[in-house]
């Protein structure tokens, strides 16, 4: 009888430990502003996992569908799988309940990249889809990073539009807007793509680099990476790199380490747990101080004539 009781007690203890371990895994992690999730096209509801892991942003593929909605994924629109229902509404509801932040420990905007995917690349259709997005964003204007008369004001969430080649002209024509265009390193030094329109440089790694993390990075590629990131920072832009090599865990960690050492602001990957573990141990090198994220976006007054020149990267969006 005593042995049975002991055995039962042991099982209960193991069950309790397993439950506690599972609860620990579900507990929200520390906010990682440099971590960026690439939402899988087959993920039914990607946002909860991104927030639970503490990642600082995510890229979601969308396509226009019926009833003026944007649907997740490039396939046929599925009822209920809209950007508004699965991403925008829960994200902004969370920010409202956390005093203007997506996470209580958030210090920079949550970066949401809306990538227009699918086979329909008709320009008028895609621009119409952006107008759908713009209208939905304006419903949450107080929580969004915005460009007001050329001035960048950070908010709880920064929305970037990708996948529409000629959306920049439409964005530039809006004196007050709540979305920004995705850029490339070709935009550096461009007067037609100022940081107020294109605050983030984003490219797939393989567009300019061949290193895959299995061997030490070639000196010329390391120099090129550091130089390009430095040039972007000098213009007040942030850098987000995606399309990273899909090698072994060791190779991926090597790539993440090089990006962090170069000061790449945002590292985008599909291996979310691995990326979070790496960033907790090896945070991205911060090359400039950042102002605290405001609880409510307030337009700054004009600086005094004798005021010191502000750092152009103090308030990244």
KADAMO-V351207 format. One record per helix or strand. SS is the DSSP state (~ for helix, > for strand). FROM is the first residue (numbers start at 1). TO is the last residue. If there is no record, write none. Layout:
SS FROM TO
SS FROM TO
This chain:
~ 2 26
> 32 32
> 35 38
~ 47 53
> 55 55
> 57 64
~ 66 68
> 70 72
> 82 82
~ 83 97
> 110 116
~ 123 138
~ 141 143
> 144 144
> 146 148
> 151 153
> 157 162
~ 167 172
> 176 177
> 180 183
~ 185 187
> 200 204
~ 205 207
~ 219 234
> 238 242
~ 249 262
> 266 269
~ 272 281
